[in-house]
Amino acid sequence: MGSIEDSSLIPSVSYADLVADDTAARELASDTFVQALKTYGACRVRDHGISQVVMENCLEKSWAFFNRDPDVKFTEASTIPGARYVPFGSEKIRGEAHLDETMEFQHAAYESPLSVPSPVSELRNACGPFHEECNRIHATLLNAISSPIKPSRPLTSIHSPQNTYLAPYFYHFPDPDDKETLRVPPHIDPTTLLFNFQDSLGGLKVADLTQLSRKRLSAHAVSEAGARFIPVSCQPGEFLVLAGSLLRKLLGEEMKHSVHCVERPVGSSGFHLNYWTIPDLDTVCGTQEREETVGDYLARVFPAAFGGV
């Protein structure tokens, strides 16, 4: 878990300032947020207003769901349209497994009632209010980015709630001989923005991109350059925003995406609550040399997760 000094290297912005009536305060907060993304691909957001009770309910229901047999979890998850259960170690980055489990809920997953109560339905119902709160914040942050950058299309015009996802990620050590603290290797997420809410043990590390060329920001290039990875442990009432590959493709090389990894203390168990978004699938992005739709890009670069888009 990073110290407060480590975390403070990643700038922080007040959500309250981003929605302030005072124009000067709002513009200053927007500039701070955008500059953080341009420098680190990451920014901490405080004063976001999401109820701690809502968050703790998600964590409580996550424990009840994940602490069971994988086959039962898979069977239960398959009863919810718009949900996807990802077993421990099944996803990989360049051949390295993610040592986590994930339950993803697309925004539409909350629409269909479930007749039989179960740990997965209780988790889904707990995640619904949290998901709505993240949608509220997401719209504000997209406006905050569009305000100083002024893209040809306002970011809110190419994003909709249907392309938002909430996913509890479970980190644990099912093998008592497992001494590997790295649970997810360095990577870039196929998102516009990702919100990361960590448990008390944290674990997220963000690459320091300040001295790196904006043209060489792949996860491999950043690791090969020996970039320092900064441990980020958010304070109460604070979460971390990470810029994904799609934000960079939409806004150009002036924007940086986040390269990050997850390390956990040996033997620890706990959760990250992650909210992430993608633009409308028919949105054209990229450079003139390689323009493609968001849907085609995701299917090409991230076929395991988006091959069916």
C-alpha positions in Angstrom: 0.0 0.0 0.0 1.4 3.3 -1.0 2.2 6.0 1.5 0.3 9.3 1.5 3.5 10.8 0.0 3.5 8.3 -2.9 -0.2 8.9 -3.6 0.2 12.7 -3.5 2.3 12.5 -6.7 -0.9 11.8 -8.5 -2.9 15.2 -8.6 -6.2 15.5 -6.8 -9.3 17.5 -7.8 -12.5 18.2 -5.9 -15.7 17.0 -7.6 -17.5 19.7 -5.7 -15.4 22.3 -7.6 -16.1 20.6 -10.9 -19.9 21.3 -10.4 -19.5 24.6 -8.6 -21.7 27.5 -9.5 -18.6 29.7 -9.6 -17.3 29.7 -13.1 -13.7 30.4 -12.2 -13.6 27.6 -9.6 -15.1 25.2 -12.1 -12.7 26.1 -14.9 -9.7 25.8 -12.6 -10.8 22.3 -11.4 -11.3 21.2 -15.0 -7.9 22.5 -16.0 -6.3 20.6 -13.1 -8.1 17.4 -14.0 -7.2 17.6 -17.7 -3.5 18.4 -16.9 -3.3 15.4 -14.6 -4.5 13.1 -17.3 -2.1 14.7 -19.8 0.8 14.2 -17.4 0.0 10.8 -15.6 -3.0 9.5 -17.3 -4.5 9.5 -13.8 -6.1 11.8 -11.3 -7.6 11.4 -7.8 -11.1 12.7 -7.3 -12.3 13.7 -3.8 -15.6 15.1 -2.5 -17.5 12.8 -4.9 -20.6 12.4 -2.7 -21.1 8.6 -3.2 -22.5 7.3 0.1 -20.1 5.1 2.1 -23.1 2.9 2.9 -23.7 2.2 -0.8 -20.1 1.3 -1.3 -19.8 -0.9 1.8 -23.0 -2.8 0.7 -21.3 -3.6 -2.6 -18.2 -4.9 -0.8 -20.3 -6.9 1.7 -22.3 -8.6 -1.2 -19.0 -9.1 -3.1 -17.6 -11.2 -0.2 -20.8 -13.3 -0.2 -20.6 -14.0 -3.9 -16.9 -14.6 -4.4 -16.3 -16.8 -1.4 -17.9 -19.8 -3.0 -17.3 -22.6 -5.5 -16.3 -21.2 -9.0 -18.8 -23.5 -10.8 -21.6 -22.2 -8.7 -20.5 -18.6 -9.3 -20.4 -19.2 -13.1 -23.8 -20.8 -13.1 -25.4 -18.0 -11.1 -23.8 -15.3 -13.2 -25.2 -16.8 -16.4 -28.7 -16.1 -15.2 -28.2 -12.3 -15.5 -28.3 -10.7 -19.0 -25.5 -8.2 -19.3 -23.3 -9.9 -16.7 -20.0 -11.7 -17.1 -18.1 -13.8 -14.5 -14.4 -14.0 -15.2 -12.8 -16.9 -13.2 -9.5 -16.5 -11.3 -6.5 -16.4 -13.7 -8.5 -16.9 -16.9 -7.7 -13.5 -18.5 -4.1 -12.8 -19.7 -1.9 -9.9 -20.7 0.9 -11.0 -23.1 0.6 -14.5 -21.7 0.6 -13.4 -18.0 -2.6 -14.3 -16.1 -4.7 -11.8 -14.2 -4.6 -13.2 -10.7 -8.1 -12.0 -9.8 -11.8 -12.8 -10.3 -14.3 -10.4 -11.7 -18.0 -10.0 -11.9 -19.0 -7.4 -14.5 -22.4 -5.8 -14.7 -23.3 -3.8 -17.8 -25.7 -1.0 -17.1 -28.7 -3.0 -18.6 -28.0 -5.9 -16.2 -30.2 -4.2 -13.5 -33.3 -4.0 -15.7 -34.5 -7.6 -15.5 -36.0 -8.9 -12.2 -34.6 -12.1 -10.8 -37.1 -14.5 -9.4 -34.8 -16.5 -7.2 -32.7 -14.6 -4.6 -29.0 -15.6 -4.7 -25.6 -14.1 -3.8 -25.2 -13.0 -7.4 -28.6 -11.3 -7.5 -27.9 -9.6 -4.2 -24.6 -8.4 -5.5 -26.2 -7.1 -8.7 -28.9 -5.2 -6.7 -26.2 -3.7 -4.4 -24.1 -2.6 -7.4 -27.1 -0.9 -9.1 -27.2 2.3 -7.0 -23.4 2.5 -7.0 -23.4 2.2 -10.8 -25.9 5.1 -11.1 -23.7 7.3 -8.9 -20.7 6.6 -11.1 -22.8 7.4 -14.2 -23.6 10.8 -12.6 -19.9 11.5 -11.9 -18.8 10.2 -15.3 -20.9 12.7 -17.2 -19.4 15.6 -15.2 -15.9 14.4 -15.8 -16.5 14.1 -19.5 -17.7 17.7 -19.6 -14.7 18.7 -17.5 -12.4 17.2 -20.2 -14.3 18.7 -23.1 -14.4 22.2 -21.5 -10.7 23.1 -21.9 -9.8 20.8 -24.8 -12.9 21.5 -27.0 -12.9 18.4 -29.1 -14.9 18.4 -32.4 -17.5 16.2 -30.6 -18.3 16.8 -26.9 -17.4 13.6 -25.1 -20.9 13.4 -23.6 -22.4 13.2 -27.1 -20.7 9.9 -27.9 -21.1 8.2 -24.5 -24.2 6.7 -23.0 -25.1 4.7 -19.9 -25.6 1.5 -21.9 -21.8 1.3 -22.5 -20.9 1.6 -18.8 -19.8 -1.3 -16.6 -19.4 -1.9 -12.9 -17.1 -4.7 -11.8 -16.0 -5.9 -8.4 -12.5 -7.4 -8.7 -11.5 -10.0 -6.1 -7.8 -10.4 -5.3 -6.8 -13.4 -3.3 -4.2 -16.2 -3.0 -6.1 -19.6 -3.3 -2.8 -21.5 -3.5 -1.0 -21.2 -0.1 2.4 -21.6 -1.9 1.7 -18.5 -4.1 4.1 -15.8 -3.1 3.7 -13.6 -6.2 2.6 -10.1 -5.1 1.9 -9.0 -8.7 -1.7 -9.9 -9.3 -2.2 -8.0 -12.6 0.8 -7.1 -14.8 1.3 -3.6 -16.3 -1.4 -2.9 -18.8 -3.7 -0.2 -20.4 -7.4 -0.6 -20.2 -9.7 -0.4 -23.3 -11.8 2.4 -21.8 -12.5 6.1 -22.0 -12.2 6.5 -18.2 -11.9 3.9 -15.4 -12.9 4.7 -11.8 -11.0 2.7 -9.2 -12.3 2.3 -5.7 -9.8 0.4 -3.5 -10.2 -1.5 -0.3 -7.9 -0.7 2.7 -5.0 -2.7 1.3 -5.0 -0.8 -2.0 -2.6 -2.4 -4.5 -2.9 -0.2 -7.6 0.3 1.2 -9.0 0.4 3.8 -11.8 3.4 4.3 -14.1 5.1 7.7 -13.8 4.9 9.0 -17.4 6.3 12.4 -16.8 9.6 11.8 -18.5 8.4 9.5 -21.3 7.7 10.3 -24.9 4.0 10.7 -25.7 4.6 8.5 -28.7 5.9 5.5 -26.8 3.3 4.8 -24.1 2.5 1.1 -24.7 2.6 -1.0 -21.6 5.6 -2.8 -23.0 7.5 0.4 -23.9 6.8 1.9 -20.5 8.1 -1.2 -18.7 11.1 -1.4 -21.0 11.9 2.2 -20.2 12.2 1.4 -16.5 9.4 3.7 -15.5 8.7 4.0 -11.8 5.3 2.6 -10.7 3.7 4.8 -8.1 1.6 3.1 -5.4 -1.7 4.9 -5.1 -3.8 4.5 -1.9 -6.8 6.8 -2.0 -8.0 8.5 1.2 -11.6 8.2 2.5 -14.0 10.0 0.1 -11.6 9.7 -2.8 -11.2 7.5 -5.8 -8.7 7.2 -8.7 -9.6 8.0 -12.3 -7.5 6.3 -15.0 -7.5 7.4 -18.6 -7.9 4.4 -21.0 -6.7 3.8 -24.5 -9.9 5.1 -26.1 -9.6 8.5 -24.5 -6.2 8.9 -26.1 -7.5 7.6 -29.5 -10.4 10.1 -29.3 -8.3 13.2 -28.3 -4.9 12.5 -29.8 -1.4 12.1 -28.5 -1.6 15.2 -26.3 -3.6 13.0 -23.9 -1.8 10.1 -22.0 -3.5 6.9 -21.1 -2.6 5.2 -17.8 -0.3 2.3 -17.6 -0.9 0.5 -14.3 -0.6 -2.8 -12.4 -1.9 -4.3 -9.2 0.2 -5.7 -6.4 -1.2 -7.1 -3.1 0.4 -8.3 0.1 1.0 -12.1 0.1 -2.0 -14.0 1.4 -4.3 -11.0 1.4 -7.9 -11.0 0.1 -10.0 -8.0 -0.9 -11.6 -6.0 -3.6 -11.4 -3.2 -6.0 -14.7 -1.8 -7.3 -14.0 -0.7 -10.9 -16.4 1.4 -13.1 -15.4 1.8 -16.8 -16.9 3.2 -19.9 -16.5 2.9 -23.7 -17.9 5.3 -26.4 -20.7 4.4 -28.7 -19.4 1.5 -30.8 -19.9 3.3 -34.2 -17.8 6.3 -33.1 -14.8 6.8 -35.4 -11.5 7.2 -33.6 -7.7 7.1 -34.3 -5.5 8.9 -36.7 -6.0 9.5 -40.4 -3.4 6.7 -41.0 -5.7 4.3 -39.1 -9.2 5.4 -38.6 -11.7 2.7 -37.3 -14.8 2.5 -35.2 -14.6 1.9 -31.5 -16.3 -1.5 -32.0 -13.7 -2.6 -34.6 -10.9 -1.4 -32.4 -12.1 -3.3 -29.4 -12.7 -6.5 -31.4 -9.2 -6.2 -32.9 -7.1 -5.3 -29.9 -9.1 -6.9 -27.0 -10.8 -9.9 -28.6 -11.2 -11.9 -25.3 -13.5 -9.2 -23.8 -15.0 -7.6 -26.9 -14.8 -10.1 -29.7 -18.6 -10.2 -29.8 -19.2 -6.4 -29.9 
